[in-house]
Amino acid sequence: MPIPLQDGWLYGPVDSRRYGRSLGVNPLPVDRKLCSLDCLYCQYGFTKAQEAAGRAELPGLDELKAAFEQEFSRLAAANDLPDRITVAGNGEPSLHPDFLEMSRALCASRDRHFPGASIGLLCNSMHLNRQDVVEAINGFYDEPAMKLEWGTAECFAAMNRVPASRFKALLSGLEKINRFVVQSLFMHSPHGDNSTNQEVSLWIEHLNHFREHIVRVELYSLDRPPADAAEATRLSVEELASIADRVSANGFEVEIY
Ligand code: SF4
């Protein structure tokens, strides 16, 4: 069963083992997922199934700016200072048409109220053909986490249910991101499996290609159950550790979550 969507533009802060006190930003609709991928493993369920569920009403730039200022000043006054702000939310945040200006405003509010907090981003790497998205990621995010978890275009298409032809554009888009964390989720499914020896070997070739851009590699398997029809299952601890060993042997910093 997929989990419920975030019901606001800001959520938390909550205590996170990974980031300390962590505040989430959702610049997306609150009544349905909005994403350009339809991942088998998505914790919010299938994208297409959600398209009929709500109106996909995006918050406006001024509404987001006001929400940042109001909530950040409230948290600062309460001395509840986040260590980390992560832009993610109900789908793909870079789909917001004002992503660049939203990111600039978020950074300015952070500087005013808790300059010690880092700003992260969970990004599906699909919109790097937009210059404003590239400018935002390079300019305002301390640790953009970019999705890269396939060796071949065929596996990318099967796992994320998009045309295989978009894989090449995704790879050339990543060339434009100066420094990024690689976020990679591995899973088994009869509909698409990126954990085979061939997929992992070719994926490591991509990592080596982007070596100068990569801060570290973060490995995941399924944490929350996706839609039943995905028939997706998680990798064992040993399988994930074996992939991590291969990444590490190639000279990358790697973390398993
Ligand atoms: S990119 Fe993220 S939000 Fe979009 S479908 Fe995949 S897992 Fe879900």
Boltz pocket constraint, residues with backbone or C-beta under 6 A from the ligand:
constraints:
  - pocket:
      binder: B
      contacts: [[A, 34], [A, 35], [A, 36], [A, 37], [A, 38], [A, 39], [A, 41], [A, 42], [A, 43], [A, 44], [A, 45], [A, 47], [A, 89], [A, 90], [A, 91], [A, 92], [A, 124]]
      max_distance: 6.0
